[in-house]
């Protein structure tokens, strides 16, 4: 029997190893999906008005996430949009299901924000957004998210989201 190959150092707990593998796997699958969906990314830079509209949408989404309203958060998704969180065993599809998933009880201390790292134009009506996400007042990001955004009826909406928390750091 050939020896097993470890992705991480021996000091990493098995749970962290699994988490890292899933993080890498989910991100890789999402990027493969996008590359097959739209061919290669456009060499054209995203028009300033489109980039601005995408950023505005995601600021609104982060505000809705802070407030906890599942219905308001889901309004930033396409009707047939989906979300797949790292620890979920399946993706959530459709605005109604996303609203149920994202609905949170009121919490005056909840804070959610996004730091957009890159917006990649795929076509004139689609883009990939790569961002860090933060909770509460932490100066360090809690994870990374990729949003596949599409322009439908003149509005940029989240078609697909892949949310990946960063694994806990080893000490």
N, CA and C atoms as an extended XYZ file, in Angstrom:
513
Properties=species:S:1:pos:R:3:atomname:S:1:resname:S:1:resid:I:1 pbc="F F F"
N         0.841       -1.173        0.000 N   UNK     1
C         0.000        0.000        0.000 CA  UNK     1
C         0.895        1.247        0.000 C   UNK     1
N         0.681        2.179       -0.948 N   UNK     2
C         1.527        3.378       -1.024 CA  UNK     2
C         1.281        4.280        0.185 C   UNK     2
N         2.278        5.056        0.594 N   UNK     3
C         2.095        5.950        1.742 CA  UNK     3
C         1.099        7.051        1.414 C   UNK     3
N         0.395        7.512        2.452 N   UNK     4
C        -0.560        8.607        2.262 CA  UNK     4
C         0.192        9.930        2.171 C   UNK     4
N        -0.301       10.797        1.329 N   UNK     5
C         0.296       12.115        1.158 CA  UNK     5
C        -0.559       13.110        1.917 C   UNK     5
N         0.073       13.921        2.751 N   UNK     6
C        -0.646       14.929        3.532 CA  UNK     6
C        -0.506       16.290        2.854 C   UNK     6
N        -1.604       17.015        2.797 N   UNK     7
C        -1.582       18.358        2.220 CA  UNK     7
C        -0.986       19.342        3.214 C   UNK     7
N        -1.181       19.107        4.501 N   UNK     8
C        -0.775       20.042        5.538 CA  UNK     8
C         0.382       19.479        6.350 C   UNK     8
N         0.923       20.307        7.188 N   UNK     9
C         1.986       19.859        8.072 CA  UNK     9
C         1.418       18.901        9.114 C   UNK     9
N         2.236       18.049        9.722 N   UNK    10
C         1.760       17.084       10.704 CA  UNK    10
C         1.130       17.730       11.925 C   UNK    10
N         1.410       18.999       12.193 N   UNK    11
C         0.842       19.650       13.373 CA  UNK    11
C        -0.608       20.070       13.180 C   UNK    11
N        -1.132       19.960       11.970 N   UNK    12
C        -2.504       20.371       11.693 CA  UNK    12
C        -3.449       19.251       12.106 C   UNK    12
N        -4.469       19.618       12.837 N   UNK    13
C        -5.472       18.655       13.275 CA  UNK    13
C        -6.202       18.080       12.065 C   UNK    13
N        -6.711       16.835       12.148 N   UNK    14
C        -7.435       16.240       11.014 CA  UNK    14
C        -8.617       17.089       10.562 C   UNK    14
N        -9.332       17.719       11.495 N   UNK    15
C       -10.485       18.560       11.137 CA  UNK    15
C       -10.025       19.748       10.291 C   UNK    15
N        -8.890       20.338       10.653 N   UNK    16
C        -8.378       21.471        9.894 CA  UNK    16
C        -7.926       21.021        8.510 C   UNK    16
N        -7.337       19.834        8.422 N   UNK    17
C        -6.916       19.298        7.135 CA  UNK    17
C        -8.129       19.126        6.236 C   UNK    17
N        -9.209       18.555        6.787 N   UNK    18
C       -10.442       18.365        6.025 CA  UNK    18
C       -11.012       19.712        5.595 C   UNK    18
N       -10.995       20.682        6.494 N   UNK    19
C       -11.514       22.010        6.180 CA  UNK    19
C       -10.719       22.635        5.038 C   UNK    19
N        -9.407       22.540        5.095 N   UNK    20
C        -8.576       23.115        4.033 CA  UNK    20
C        -8.829       22.413        2.711 C   UNK    20
N        -8.942       21.108        2.747 N   UNK    21
C        -9.210       20.368        1.512 CA  UNK    21
C       -10.537       20.800        0.914 C   UNK    21
N       -11.578       20.921        1.760 N   UNK    22
C       -12.890       21.338        1.251 CA  UNK    22
C       -12.829       22.755        0.711 C   UNK    22
N       -12.097       23.635        1.384 N   UNK    23
C       -11.952       25.012        0.922 CA  UNK    23
C       -11.315       25.035       -0.459 C   UNK    23
N       -10.226       24.303       -0.619 N   UNK    24
C        -9.539       24.242       -1.913 CA  UNK    24
C       -10.441       23.607       -2.955 C   UNK    24
N       -11.101       22.522       -2.607 N   UNK    25
C       -11.979       21.805       -3.523 CA  UNK    25
C       -13.141       22.684       -3.981 C   UNK    25
N       -13.834       23.337       -3.027 N   UNK    26
C       -14.977       24.182       -3.383 CA  UNK    26
C       -14.556       25.344       -4.272 C   UNK    26
N       -13.451       25.981       -3.931 N   UNK    27
C       -12.984       27.105       -4.749 CA  UNK    27
C       -12.599       26.640       -6.146 C   UNK    27
N       -11.929       25.500       -6.234 N   UNK    28
C       -11.522       24.971       -7.540 CA  UNK    28
C       -12.731       24.607       -8.390 C   UNK    28
N       -13.716       23.948       -7.781 N   UNK    29
C       -14.921       23.578       -8.536 CA  UNK    29
C       -15.657       24.810       -9.041 C   UNK    29
N       -15.754       25.820       -8.190 N   UNK    30
C       -16.461       27.032       -8.575 CA  UNK    30
C       -15.768       27.703       -9.752 C   UNK    30
N       -14.453       27.812       -9.697 N   UNK    31
C       -13.714       28.440      -10.797 CA  UNK    31
C       -13.790       27.608      -12.073 C   UNK    31
N       -13.769       26.278      -11.945 N   UNK    32
C       -13.936       25.420      -13.120 CA  UNK    32
C       -15.319       25.603      -13.728 C   UNK    32
N       -16.331       25.697      -12.857 N   UNK    33
C       -17.696       25.919      -13.317 CA  UNK    33
C       -17.782       27.207      -14.121 C   UNK    33
N       -17.186       28.262      -13.576 N   UNK    34
C       -17.247       29.555      -14.257 CA  UNK    34
C       -16.493       29.534      -15.578 C   UNK    34
N       -15.347       28.877      -15.604 N   UNK    35
C       -14.584       28.853      -16.851 CA  UNK    35
C       -15.327       28.083      -17.933 C   UNK    35
N       -16.031       27.044      -17.562 N   UNK    36
C       -16.816       26.292      -18.532 CA  UNK    36
C       -18.067       27.027      -18.954 C   UNK    36
N       -18.614       27.825      -18.038 N   UNK    37
C       -19.848       28.546      -18.305 CA  UNK    37
C       -19.648       29.675      -19.304 C   UNK    37
N       -18.559       30.389      -19.159 N   UNK    38
C       -18.409       31.588      -19.977 CA  UNK    38
C       -17.184       31.567      -20.876 C   UNK    38
N       -16.509       30.449      -20.964 N   UNK    39
C       -15.276       30.428      -21.754 CA  UNK    39
C       -14.210       31.181      -20.995 C   UNK    39
N       -13.296       31.757      -21.688 N   UNK    40
C       -12.247       32.491      -20.983 CA  UNK    40
C       -12.740       33.881      -20.621 C   UNK    40
N       -12.159       34.426      -19.593 N   UNK    41
C       -12.554       35.756      -19.137 CA  UNK    41
C       -12.272       36.790      -20.226 C   UNK    41
N       -13.126       37.777      -20.254 N   UNK    42
C       -12.990       38.845      -21.236 CA  UNK    42
C       -11.721       39.638      -20.982 C   UNK    42
N       -11.062       40.053      -22.051 N   UNK    43
C        -9.889       40.901      -21.905 CA  UNK    43
C       -10.293       42.361      -21.698 C   UNK    43
N       -11.564       42.650      -21.895 N   UNK    44
C       -12.058       44.000      -21.726 CA  UNK    44
C       -12.243       44.298      -20.244 C   UNK    44
N       -11.741       45.440      -19.777 N   UNK    45
C       -11.991       45.790      -18.380 CA  UNK    45
C       -13.477       46.071      -18.184 C   UNK    45
N       -13.955       45.790      -16.998 N   UNK    46
C       -15.346       46.051      -16.672 CA  UNK    46
C       -15.581       47.560      -16.748 C   UNK    46
N       -16.644       47.949      -17.398 N   UNK    47
C       -16.949       49.369      -17.494 CA  UNK    47
C       -17.100       49.940      -16.091 C   UNK    47
N       -16.651       51.157      -15.908 N   UNK    48
C       -16.675       51.802      -14.593 CA  UNK    48
C       -18.080       51.809      -14.003 C   UNK    48
N       -19.103       52.061      -14.846 N   UNK    49
C       -20.474       52.103      -14.308 CA  UNK    49
C       -20.919       50.725      -13.836 C   UNK    49
N       -20.479       49.666      -14.524 N   UNK    50
C       -20.828       48.310      -14.082 CA  UNK    50
C       -20.092       47.947      -12.800 C   UNK    50
N       -18.815       48.282      -12.728 N   UNK    51
C       -18.068       47.998      -11.499 CA  UNK    51
C       -18.679       48.749      -10.320 C   UNK    51
N       -19.038       49.989      -10.536 N   UNK    52
C       -19.660       50.788       -9.488 CA  UNK    52
C       -20.998       50.171       -9.050 C   UNK    52
N       -21.787       49.715      -10.014 N   UNK    53
C       -23.081       49.102       -9.697 CA  UNK    53
C       -22.896       47.804       -8.912 C   UNK    53
N       -21.902       47.015       -9.276 N   UNK    54
C       -21.623       45.767       -8.543 CA  UNK    54
C       -21.209       46.094       -7.113 C   UNK    54
N       -20.318       47.049       -6.953 N   UNK    55
C       -19.867       47.428       -5.606 CA  UNK    55
C       -21.044       47.933       -4.767 C   UNK    55
N       -21.916       48.732       -5.383 N   UNK    56
C       -23.084       49.259       -4.670 CA  UNK    56
C       -24.007       48.119       -4.233 C   UNK    56
N       -24.219       47.151       -5.111 N   UNK    57
C       -25.052       45.992       -4.765 CA  UNK    57
C       -24.466       45.239       -3.572 C   UNK    57
N       -23.164       45.033       -3.585 N   UNK    58
C       -22.548       44.258       -2.506 CA  UNK    58
C       -22.495       45.031       -1.192 C   UNK    58
N       -22.426       46.362       -1.250 N   UNK    59
C       -22.552       47.166       -0.031 CA  UNK    59
C       -23.964       46.998        0.532 C   UNK    59
N       -24.959       47.024       -0.340 N   UNK    60
C       -26.341       46.807        0.092 CA  UNK    60
C       -26.541       45.418        0.683 C   UNK    60
N       -25.926       44.423        0.044 N   UNK    61
C       -26.016       43.054        0.554 CA  UNK    61
C       -25.383       42.953        1.945 C   UNK    61
N       -24.197       43.544        2.125 N   UNK    62
C       -23.521       43.503        3.423 CA  UNK    62
C       -24.365       44.184        4.492 C   UNK    62
N       -25.018       45.282        4.134 N   UNK    63
C       -25.903       45.972        5.073 CA  UNK    63
C       -27.083       45.070        5.450 C   UNK    63
N       -27.660       44.398        4.449 N   UNK    64
C       -28.772       43.476        4.724 CA  UNK    64
C       -28.304       42.323        5.607 C   UNK    64
N       -27.095       41.852        5.387 N   UNK    65
C       -26.531       40.766        6.204 CA  UNK    65
C       -26.353       41.235        7.648 C   UNK    65
N       -25.885       42.456        7.831 N   UNK    66
C       -25.733       43.018        9.174 CA  UNK    66
C       -27.083       43.075        9.875 C   UNK    66
N       -28.119       43.481        9.153 N   UNK    67
C       -29.458       43.589        9.742 CA  UNK    67
C       -30.121       42.235        9.953 C   UNK    67
N       -29.699       41.205        9.223 N   UNK    68
C       -30.193       39.851        9.452 CA  UNK    68
C       -31.418       39.437        8.672 C   UNK    68
N       -32.014       40.328        7.912 N   UNK    69
C       -33.219       39.990        7.164 CA  UNK    69
C       -32.904       39.050        5.998 C   UNK    69
N       -33.378       37.817        6.094 N   UNK    70
C       -33.156       36.847        5.030 CA  UNK    70
C       -33.788       37.287        3.719 C   UNK    70
N       -34.988       37.851        3.810 N   UNK    71
C       -35.685       38.296        2.604 CA  UNK    71
C       -34.921       39.419        1.913 C   UNK    71
N       -34.415       40.354        2.702 N   UNK    72
C       -33.653       41.467        2.114 CA  UNK    72
C       -32.343       40.970        1.510 C   UNK    72
N       -31.655       40.043        2.204 N   UNK    73
C       -30.406       39.491        1.665 CA  UNK    73
C       -30.681       38.766        0.351 C   UNK    73
N       -31.731       37.970        0.330 N   UNK    74
C       -32.069       37.183       -0.869 CA  UNK    74
C       -32.435       38.083       -2.048 C   UNK    74
N       -32.895       39.304       -1.775 N   UNK    75
C       -33.263       40.212       -2.872 CA  UNK    75
C       -32.051       40.611       -3.712 C   UNK    75
N       -30.848       40.380       -3.219 N   UNK    76
C       -29.633       40.683       -3.971 CA  UNK    76
C       -29.209       39.510       -4.850 C   UNK    76
N       -29.941       38.395       -4.771 N   UNK    77
C       -29.683       37.196       -5.581 CA  UNK    77
C       -30.644       37.148       -6.766 C   UNK    77
N       -30.222       36.523       -7.845 N   UNK    78
C       -31.121       36.249       -8.966 CA  UNK    78
C       -32.199       35.286       -8.474 C   UNK    78
N       -33.356       35.302       -9.120 N   UNK    79
C       -34.463       34.400       -8.727 CA  UNK    79
C       -33.997       32.950       -8.623 C   UNK    79
N       -33.146       32.524       -9.552 N   UNK    80
C       -32.649       31.140       -9.575 CA  UNK    80
C       -31.219       31.048       -9.039 C   UNK    80
N       -30.817       32.052       -8.252 N   UNK    81
C       -29.471       32.080       -7.699 CA  UNK    81
C       -29.234       30.949       -6.708 C   UNK    81
N       -27.967       30.747       -6.373 N   UNK    82
C       -27.638       29.704       -5.401 CA  UNK    82
C       -26.506       30.153       -4.493 C   UNK    82
N       -26.446       29.488       -3.356 N   UNK    83
C       -25.380       29.725       -2.388 CA  UNK    83
C       -24.932       28.379       -1.849 C   UNK    83
N       -23.626       28.223       -1.709 N   UNK    84
C       -23.086       26.981       -1.173 CA  UNK    84
C       -22.008       27.338       -0.168 C   UNK    84
N       -22.352       27.158        1.085 N   UNK    85
C       -21.397       27.420        2.149 CA  UNK    85
C       -20.511       26.207        2.346 C   UNK    85
N       -19.325       26.430        2.853 N   UNK    86
C       -18.316       25.380        2.955 CA  UNK    86
C       -18.814       24.134        3.695 C   UNK    86
N       -19.495       24.313        4.807 N   UNK    87
C       -19.872       23.156        5.617 CA  UNK    87
C       -21.236       22.587        5.252 C   UNK    87
N       -21.889       23.156        4.268 N   UNK    88
C       -23.182       22.634        3.821 CA  UNK    88
C       -22.955       21.408        2.948 C   UNK    88
N       -23.876       20.451        3.043 N   UNK    89
C       -23.728       19.252        2.217 CA  UNK    89
C       -24.378       19.417        0.852 C   UNK    89
N       -25.081       20.514        0.644 N   UNK    90
C       -25.657       20.805       -0.662 CA  UNK    90
C       -25.861       22.309       -0.794 C   UNK    90
N       -26.028       22.748       -2.031 N   UNK    91
C       -26.231       24.178       -2.222 CA  UNK    91
C       -27.705       24.520       -2.038 C   UNK    91
N       -27.931       25.773       -1.704 N   UNK    92
C       -29.275       26.304       -1.527 CA  UNK    92
C       -29.625       27.040       -2.811 C   UNK    92
N       -30.762       26.692       -3.409 N   UNK    93
C       -31.125       27.235       -4.722 CA  UNK    93
C       -32.443       27.997       -4.639 C   UNK    93
N       -32.464       29.193       -5.210 N   UNK    94
C       -33.680       30.003       -5.304 CA  UNK    94
C       -33.775       31.031       -4.191 C   UNK    94
N       -34.372       32.167       -4.522 N   UNK    95
C       -34.486       33.271       -3.556 CA  UNK    95
C       -35.201       32.884       -2.272 C   UNK    95
N       -36.297       32.147       -2.386 N   UNK    96
C       -37.054       31.754       -1.189 CA  UNK    96
C       -36.223       30.905       -0.245 C   UNK    96
N       -35.534       29.918       -0.789 N   UNK    97
C       -34.696       29.040        0.040 CA  UNK    97
C       -33.511       29.818        0.616 C   UNK    97
N       -32.945       30.726       -0.165 N   UNK    98
C       -31.830       31.542        0.324 CA  UNK    98
C       -32.316       32.461        1.446 C   UNK    98
N       -33.507       33.031        1.304 N   UNK    99
C       -34.072       33.887        2.353 CA  UNK    99
C       -34.210       33.100        3.658 C   UNK    99
N       -34.688       31.870        3.580 N   UNK   100
C       -34.820       31.039        4.785 CA  UNK   100
C       -33.462       30.733        5.394 C   UNK   100
N       -32.484       30.420        4.553 N   UNK   101
C       -31.144       30.089        5.028 CA  UNK   101
C       -30.485       31.279        5.726 C   UNK   101
N       -30.635       32.454        5.151 N   UNK   102
C       -29.911       33.627        5.628 CA  UNK   102
C       -30.646       34.439        6.689 C   UNK   102
N       -31.885       34.094        7.003 N   UNK   103
C       -32.655       34.843        7.985 CA  UNK   103
C       -32.040       34.674        9.374 C   UNK   103
N       -31.684       35.779       10.001 N   UNK   104
C       -31.040       35.755       11.309 CA  UNK   104
C       -31.860       36.559       12.307 C   UNK   104
N       -31.864       36.150       13.575 N   UNK   105
C       -32.567       36.945       14.579 CA  UNK   105
C       -31.870       38.289       14.773 C   UNK   105
N       -32.607       39.301       15.208 N   UNK   106
C       -31.979       40.617       15.430 CA  UNK   106
C       -30.814       40.520       16.415 C   UNK   106
N       -29.756       41.244       16.121 N   UNK   107
C       -28.581       41.287       16.991 CA  UNK   107
C       -27.896       42.631       16.776 C   UNK   107
N       -28.015       43.544       17.755 N   UNK   108
C       -27.424       44.882       17.568 CA  UNK   108
C       -25.900       44.867       17.453 C   UNK   108
N       -25.252       43.779       17.862 N   UNK   109
C       -23.794       43.703       17.789 CA  UNK   109
C       -23.286       43.074       16.495 C   UNK   109
N       -24.201       42.578       15.650 N   UNK   110
C       -23.785       41.921       14.403 CA  UNK   110
C       -23.260       42.959       13.422 C   UNK   110
N       -22.122       42.648       12.843 N   UNK   111
C       -21.539       43.470       11.786 CA  UNK   111
C       -21.016       42.532       10.711 C   UNK   111
N       -21.279       42.870        9.485 N   UNK   112
C       -20.780       42.082        8.359 CA  UNK   112
C       -20.297       43.071        7.315 C   UNK   112
N       -19.116       42.804        6.793 N   UNK   113
C       -18.634       43.667        5.713 CA  UNK   113
C       -17.813       42.846        4.743 C   UNK   113
N       -17.705       43.379        3.551 N   UNK   114
C       -16.929       42.753        2.489 CA  UNK   114
C       -15.801       43.688        2.083 C   UNK   114
N       -14.669       43.092        1.775 N   UNK   115
C       -13.559       43.835        1.195 CA  UNK   115
C       -13.312       43.214       -0.179 C   UNK   115
N       -13.736       43.910       -1.214 N   UNK   116
C       -13.610       43.389       -2.570 CA  UNK   116
C       -12.148       43.419       -2.989 C   UNK   116
N       -11.657       42.254       -3.384 N   UNK   117
C       -10.272       42.126       -3.817 CA  UNK   117
C       -10.139       42.312       -5.321 C   UNK   117
N       -11.127       41.794       -6.060 N   UNK   118
C       -11.038       41.846       -7.512 CA  UNK   118
C       -12.418       41.663       -8.117 C   UNK   118
N       -12.665       42.335       -9.210 N   UNK   119
C       -13.869       42.125      -10.011 CA  UNK   119
C       -13.369       41.812      -11.413 C   UNK   119
N       -13.686       40.615      -11.874 N   UNK   120
C       -13.209       40.145      -13.171 CA  UNK   120
C       -14.383       40.097      -14.138 C   UNK   120
N       -14.280       40.819      -15.218 N   UNK   121
C       -15.313       40.806      -16.244 CA  UNK   121
C       -15.232       39.488      -17.011 C   UNK   121
N       -16.346       38.769      -17.068 N   UNK   122
C       -16.398       37.534      -17.846 CA  UNK   122
C       -17.050       37.796      -19.197 C   UNK   122
N       -18.172       38.480      -19.171 N   UNK   123
C       -18.855       38.956      -20.380 CA  UNK   123
C       -19.393       40.345      -20.049 C   UNK   123
N       -20.096       40.967      -20.967 N   UNK   124
C       -20.638       42.298      -20.676 CA  UNK   124
C       -21.716       42.247      -19.594 C   UNK   124
N       -22.282       41.058      -19.361 N   UNK   125
C       -23.351       40.909      -18.364 CA  UNK   125
C       -23.014       39.917      -17.257 C   UNK   125
N       -21.728       39.607      -17.076 N   UNK   126
C       -21.357       38.696      -15.993 CA  UNK   126
C       -19.957       39.033      -15.491 C   UNK   126
N       -19.774       38.792      -14.196 N   UNK   127
C       -18.482       39.094      -13.577 CA  UNK   127
C       -18.271       38.180      -12.385 C   UNK   127
N       -17.022       37.982      -12.046 N   UNK   128
C       -16.644       37.220      -10.868 CA  UNK   128
C       -16.065       38.205       -9.861 C   UNK   128
N       -16.609       38.167       -8.651 N   UNK   129
C       -16.130       39.036       -7.577 CA  UNK   129
C       -15.461       38.158       -6.531 C   UNK   129
N       -14.255       38.533       -6.173 N   UNK   130
C       -13.491       37.827       -5.149 CA  UNK   130
C       -13.351       38.789       -3.982 C   UNK   130
N       -13.701       38.333       -2.774 N   UNK   131
C       -13.683       39.241       -1.621 CA  UNK   131
C       -13.358       38.506       -0.331 C   UNK   131
N       -12.863       39.272        0.635 N   UNK   132
C       -12.765       38.814        2.015 CA  UNK   132
C       -14.071       39.186        2.693 C   UNK   132
N       -14.518       38.373        3.661 N   UNK   133
C       -15.654       38.779        4.477 CA  UNK   133
C       -15.228       38.860        5.936 C   UNK   133
N       -15.817       39.821        6.623 N   UNK   134
C       -15.475       40.127        8.009 CA  UNK   134
C       -16.747       40.081        8.850 C   UNK   134
N       -16.596       39.704       10.107 N   UNK   135
C       -17.712       39.747       11.058 CA  UNK   135
C       -17.323       40.613       12.239 C   UNK   135
N       -18.356       41.201       12.835 N   UNK   136
C       -18.178       42.072       13.981 CA  UNK   136
C       -17.105       43.111       13.654 C   UNK   136
N       -16.229       43.392       14.576 N   UNK   137
C       -15.237       44.436       14.332 CA  UNK   137
C       -13.842       43.856       14.135 C   UNK   137
N       -13.767       42.580       13.821 N   UNK   138
C       -12.466       41.931       13.634 CA  UNK   138
C       -11.679       42.609       12.518 C   UNK   138
N       -10.404       42.914       12.781 N   UNK   139
C        -9.584       43.510       11.722 CA  UNK   139
C        -9.125       42.469       10.699 C   UNK   139
N        -9.261       41.186       11.042 N   UNK   140
C        -8.830       40.122       10.131 CA  UNK   140
C       -10.051       39.484        9.477 C   UNK   140
N        -9.945       39.158        8.199 N   UNK   141
C       -11.084       38.527        7.522 CA  UNK   141
C       -11.378       37.148        8.109 C   UNK   141
N       -12.649       36.790        8.115 N   UNK   142
C       -13.075       35.476        8.603 CA  UNK   142
C       -13.060       34.440        7.483 C   UNK   142
N       -13.050       34.923        6.238 N   UNK   143
C       -13.036       33.989        5.125 CA  UNK   143
C       -13.023       34.707        3.794 C   UNK   143
N       -13.220       33.917        2.763 N   UNK   144
C       -13.198       34.423        1.395 CA  UNK   144
C       -14.503       34.020        0.727 C   UNK   144
N       -14.960       34.857       -0.161 N   UNK   145
C       -16.196       34.574       -0.887 CA  UNK   145
C       -15.983       34.902       -2.353 C   UNK   145
N       -16.591       34.093       -3.204 N   UNK   146
C       -16.624       34.381       -4.635 CA  UNK   146
C       -18.089       34.514       -5.031 C   UNK   146
N       -18.388       35.612       -5.679 N   UNK   147
C       -19.736       35.846       -6.200 CA  UNK   147
C       -19.652       35.840       -7.722 C   UNK   147
N       -20.473       35.017       -8.339 N   UNK   148
C       -20.660       35.077       -9.784 CA  UNK   148
C       -21.871       35.970       -9.960 C   UNK   148
N       -21.669       37.144      -10.538 N   UNK   149
C       -22.747       38.122      -10.667 CA  UNK   149
C       -23.163       38.256      -12.122 C   UNK   149
N       -24.462       38.438      -12.303 N   UNK   150
C       -25.020       38.598      -13.641 CA  UNK   150
C       -25.901       39.834      -13.666 C   UNK   150
N       -25.955       40.432      -14.835 N   UNK   151
C       -26.805       41.604      -15.017 CA  UNK   151
C       -28.103       41.129      -15.659 C   UNK   151
N       -29.203       41.248      -14.905 N   UNK   152
C       -30.524       40.830      -15.395 CA  UNK   152
C       -31.472       42.015      -15.295 C   UNK   152
N       -32.099       42.338      -16.404 N   UNK   153
C       -33.040       43.459      -16.458 CA  UNK   153
C       -32.397       44.740      -15.933 C   UNK   153
N       -31.103       44.926      -16.267 N   UNK   154
C       -30.399       46.145      -15.910 CA  UNK   154
C       -29.854       46.186      -14.488 C   UNK   154
N       -30.020       45.112      -13.726 N   UNK   155
C       -29.557       45.096      -12.335 CA  UNK   155
C       -28.555       43.959      -12.118 C   UNK   155
N       -27.459       44.272      -11.436 N   UNK   156
C       -26.469       43.247      -11.106 CA  UNK   156
C       -26.957       42.454       -9.903 C   UNK   156
N       -26.994       41.127      -10.063 N   UNK   157
C       -27.475       40.235       -9.011 CA  UNK   157
C       -26.483       39.099       -8.796 C   UNK   157
N       -26.495       38.541       -7.605 N   UNK   158
C       -25.661       37.382       -7.298 CA  UNK   158
C       -26.337       36.160       -7.903 C   UNK   158
N       -25.669       35.528       -8.841 N   UNK   159
C       -26.190       34.295       -9.431 CA  UNK   159
C       -25.735       33.092       -8.613 C   UNK   159
N       -24.503       33.172       -8.138 N   UNK   160
C       -23.941       32.054       -7.398 CA  UNK   160
C       -22.927       32.575       -6.396 C   UNK   160
N       -22.981       32.053       -5.180 N   UNK   161
C       -22.051       32.465       -4.132 CA  UNK   161
C       -21.388       31.241       -3.524 C   UNK   161
N       -20.106       31.335       -3.301 N   UNK   162
C       -19.343       30.289       -2.625 CA  UNK   162
C       -18.641       30.942       -1.443 C   UNK   162
N       -19.049       30.544       -0.246 N   UNK   163
C       -18.550       31.149        0.980 CA  UNK   163
C       -17.628       30.161        1.678 C   UNK   163
N       -16.410       30.596        1.944 N   UNK   164
C       -15.403       29.735        2.553 CA  UNK   164
C       -14.781       30.424        3.752 C   UNK   164
N       -15.029       29.907        4.957 N   UNK   165
C       -14.332       30.479        6.117 CA  UNK   165
C       -12.874       30.041        6.102 C   UNK   165
N       -12.023       30.896        6.632 N   UNK   166
C       -10.623       30.502        6.757 CA  UNK   166
C       -10.518       29.523        7.921 C   UNK   166
N        -9.693       28.500        7.779 N   UNK   167
C        -9.515       27.566        8.897 CA  UNK   167
C        -8.826       28.263       10.053 C   UNK   167
N        -9.061       27.784       11.273 N   UNK   168
C        -8.372       28.399       12.422 CA  UNK   168
C        -6.853       28.282       12.247 C   UNK   168
N        -6.176       29.301       12.681 N   UNK   169
C        -4.711       29.297       12.565 CA  UNK   169
C        -4.106       28.387       13.625 C   UNK   169
N        -3.016       27.724       13.252 N   UNK   170
C        -2.276       26.908       14.225 CA  UNK   170
C        -1.496       27.821       15.147 C   UNK   170
N        -1.359       27.392       16.329 N   UNK   171
C        -0.576       28.200       17.297 CA  UNK   171
C         0.690       27.481       17.649 C   UNK   171
